[in-house]
Each structure stands twice: as structure tokens, then as C-alpha cells.
Amino acid sequence: MGRTRYWIVAGVALALLAALYFMPFGEEEQDAAVYIQPKTEQFAVSVKATGELKARNSVKIRAPQNMRSAGIFNTNISDIIPEGTLVSKGDYVATLDRTEIANKMKEVQTEIDKVNTQLEQARIDTAIELRSLRDEITNLRFALEEKKLQVEQSQYEPQMVVRQAELDYERTERDLDQLLVKYELKIEQSRAKISEITTTLIQAKNKRDRYQDLAEAFVIKAPEAGMLIYERSWQGKKSAGSQISAWNNTVAELPDLSDMISKTFVNEVDISKIRKGQQVHVKVDAFPEKTFEGKVIQVANIGQELPNRETRVFEVIVQMSLLDSTLRPSMTTSNEILVYESDSSLSIPLESIYRDSADYVLIRENGKLFRKEVIPGFANADRIEIVHGLDSEDEVLLTRIEETQSLDWIPLDAEIKKKIRQEIAEERAKWEAKAKENEAAAKGSYESDNQGGETFIIFN
């Protein structure tokens, strides 16, 4: 009986040791452990960003270009037709607030009235002065005749009397000559004064005419036929009540709906993945059941800070490949820019891989947990490719654990690892060459209309 009890105790002890050996973590952790198997399926790496549909080309409908020369630097839109209205060339589009220009017209009319009064007063003063001078000239001419008679009558008088008569005649003649010169100078002076006042009047009238023309131009009409789309900036879209600046005088636009782009902004952490020529899957929020294709045609080298964005962003332009008659500018898009794609790749969730001096996963074999070295490939937001080191039948621990160094290590063969890495390098070189071909083939550009926001330049 004693020997039997001994063997029972020994057996229990061995069972406990075996349990401890095959149990890598506590019972609670073991109960919570989740294992998955690698999946072989299509694998893609993409960058997702929200965008906005815009026409690549459009006719701008602008406020009058000469606002600034008229001293009007800002005005408001008083009235504008609804967005989306189809207009013909010459149709009414909008009216700008003419309060400031009306005030300027009143001011210039007051100036015109004042100058007219000055001109009339100058003409009256000139007429009075010239008439007075003409009377003086007439009187001096009579006086000169009298002096001449006195000279003739004094011929038989003493020489002193004769000489006095001759001096009186010469003095009167000189006074007449001086008065005639003064009269001519007064005429020239009056002409110059009236000419100056007339010039001021003409300038004031020209200013009034320019204001009148500008006031008429504040009623804006369509330069071409098309669908009216309100102008948009970082402050929002311009509608009735919005301010129009002399430096940014676009009121609305007539987009070319046959050539559309999606304008989007990519965070600085992802911009290194984006290049011209990449394919893009575009979904329009208004039609979530449809997917459109596009291609990146422009990637900004200058980043910027936009309102309500915590990180800096870069503008990326996506050319829409095929269009639908239902698409309209300003519709919101969800853009998925394809960075890398494989028809068949073995992948696991990102949380399953550990990165240390070597990449590894935790696998379970015969109830025991091991660290197994792997060679990873590309990673997307959820999963990572495993190029070598795993099979689809392997059981990989999904649950993260803190302490892994005590687990046994299963390394990859050094020669095989070197060969695999060489194959990866060659494959990525081919992929890079193809990407450059696509980039070179990506035609077109788009003139950005960004406004506002701090910008900075990234040097590669």
C-alpha cells in the first residue's frame, strides 16, 4: 500500500511539471488567448483620404477688374442665382452691393457741381475784369487824342509849354501801351484759369462715368454657357452676403463637367507613399453604391496647415477616368490610393508580429508556444505580409503578451533568409521601376486654388 501511494504521488508530480512546461502563461491569460491562421488572399496597401470633386478646367465668373483702380477694395454679393443653375452666355448671374460706389458717385457729383460753380464764377470774374480794362483802354485812347490836340495847339506857345504838351502825350501813349499788354496778359491768365477748372471738371466727369460703368458692371452676367458653381475657399463657399475682394474677385465658375478631378489632402505621415500614376478607387458620398476609377496626376511638394486639421497635409490631385452624368463639382469623395497590390499573399494581423532585433511571431506547436522568426513584407492598416517563415496551417497567437524572451526560438536558415531577402529586393526593384513608368506616363496637371493656411517645403 505504501509503495502504491508513492507511485501515485510521483505521477501527480510529473503531471504538474508537464503542465507547467507546456503552459507559457497563467490560466487567465491562457483562457483569453486567441489563435489565428495566416490567410492567403489578395493583399493591398492603400492610403485613404477624403476629397472633393472639382472641374479640372473652368471659366471663372469675376467681379469687375477695375474695382481697385476705383478705390473699392471689398464689396459683398447682394444676390446670386442658385448653385447648379444652367446658364447661357449673357444670362444674369449675380449683383454686387453698390452702396460704396453709390456714395462715391454722390461725392464726385458734388465735386462736379462745385467745379461747375467755380467755372461759372471764373467766367463772370473774367468778363468783369476784361470789360473794366476795355473801358480803361477806351478812356486812354480819348485822352491820347486830347494830348495830341494839345501838342498841335501849343506850336505857337513858348518852348516850355510845347515840351510839356509833348511829355503829356508820350506819358498817355505809354500808359495805353501798358494797358493793352495788361489786357492781353489778363486774357491769357483767364484762359489758363478757365482751362484748369475745365480740366478738373472733365476729370471729375470721367471719374463719374467710370463709377457709372463700374456700377453697371456690378450686375454680373455669364461669360459662357454652363452650370453655375459657387466659388469656394478655405473660408467656405461664396454665396449671397459673402465678401468679394479686389484681389480675389471670383464670384462663381462654370466648370467643364467632362473633365473632373478629386482634390484631396494626405497627411504628412503618408505622403511618402504617394506618387504620380498610382491608381485610385473613388467613391462619391452621394452615390455610395458606385465606385469610380482615377489616377494620381499631381502631388504637392509643399505642405500646409489647414483649419481644423491637427497635422500638416499635402494636396494630391486625382484625375477621374470615367465620368457619370450625375457627378457634380463640390461632391465629397472617399479616395483609396493604391500603393501596393498582390493577387496572392500570406498575411496576418499587425498585432501578431513582434519587432525586435529580428521579426517574429508566436506560434503554437503540440500545445507549446514558440517564437518563430519570419520575413515580413508590406503592411497596410490592418495586416502585414509574411514573405517567409509561416504556413497557412500554423497557429499564430493573436493576443499580445508582455514577456516573450523566455520562449524557445525557432530561427530561419541563414542561407534561405539571405536568398529570400535578395528575391524581395529584386521584386521591389521591379515594382519601383513599374511605379516610375506609371509616374512618367501620368499626364496633366491642375492649377491649385488654395487659399489660406501656413505652408512649408519638404526637401527629399
CORNORCOR-V311058 format. One line per field, one symbol per residue. ss: DSSP state (A for helix, B for strand, O for the rest). psi: psi as a letter, one per 40 degrees, with the letter a starting at -180 (. if undefined). burial: I if it has 16 or more other ideal C-beta (glycine too) atoms within 10 Angstrom, else O. A space follows every 10 residues. Layout:
BEGIN
ss->???
psi->???
burial->???
END
This chain:
BEGIN
ss->OAAAAAAAAA AAAAAAAAAA AAOOOOAAAA AAOOBBOOBB BBBBBBBBBB BBBBBOOBBB BBOOAAAOOO OOOBBBBBBB OOOOOBBOOO OBBBBBOOAA AAAAAAAAAA AAAAAAAAAA AAAAAAAAAA AAAAAAAAAA AAAAAAAAAA AAAAAAOOAA AAAAAAAAAA AAAAAAAAAA AAAAAAAAAA AAAAAAAAAA AAAAAAAAAA AAAAAAAOBB BOOOOBBBBB OBBOOBBOOO OOBBBOOOOB BBBBBOOOOB BBBBBBBOOO AAAOOOOOBB BBBBOOBBBB BBBBBBBBBB BBBBBOOOOO OOBBBBBBBB OOOOOOOOOO OBBBBBBBBB BBBBBBBBBA AABBBOOOBB BBBBBOOBBB BBBOBBBBBO OOBBBBBBOO OOOOOBBOOO OOOOOOOBBB OOOAAAAAAA AAAAAAAAAA AAAAAAAAAA AOOOOOOOOO OOOBBBBOOO
psi->dddddddddd dddddddddd dehdiidddd dehhiihihh ihhihihhih ahhihdiihh hiihdfddde ehdiiihdii iiiehhiihe ihdihihedd dddddddddd dddddddddd dddddddddd dddddddddd dddddddddd ddeedeiidd dddddddddd dddddddddd dddddddddd dddddddddd dddddddddd ddddddeehh ihdiiahhhi hiaeeaihah eiihiddgeh daigiheegi ihhihhidde deehiieiih hhhhddgeei hiiihhehhi ehiihiiehd iiihhhhhhh dhiieehiie ihihhhhhdi hhdhihiiid eeihhbdihi ihihhfeihi hhiihibiia ddihihdiei ieeihhhdhh idhedeiihh iihddddddd dddddddddd dddddddddd ehiiihhifi hiihiihhh.
burial->OOOOOOOOOO OOOOOOOOOO OOOIOOOOOO OOIOOOOIOO OOIIIIIOIO IOIIIIOIIO IIIIOOIOOI OIOOIOIOOI OOOOOOIOOO OOIIOIIIOI IOOIIOOIOO IIOOIOOIIO OIOOOIOOOO OOIOOOOOOI OOIIOOIOOI IOOIOOOOOO OIOOIOOIIO OIIOOIOOIO OOIOOOOOOI OOIOOOIOOI IOOIIOIIOI IOOIIOIIOI OIOOOIIIII IIOOOOOIOO OIOIOIOOII IIIIIOIOOI IIIIIIOOOI IOOIIIIIII IIIIOOOOOO OIOIIIIIII OOIIOOOOOO OIIIIIIIII OOOOOOIIIO IOIIIIIOII OIOOIIIIOO OIIIOOOOII IIIIOOOOII IIIIIIIIOI OOIIIIIIII OOOIOIIOOO OOOIOOIOOO OIOOOOIOOI OOOIOOOOOO OOOOIOOIOO OIOOOIOOOO OOOOOOOOOO
END
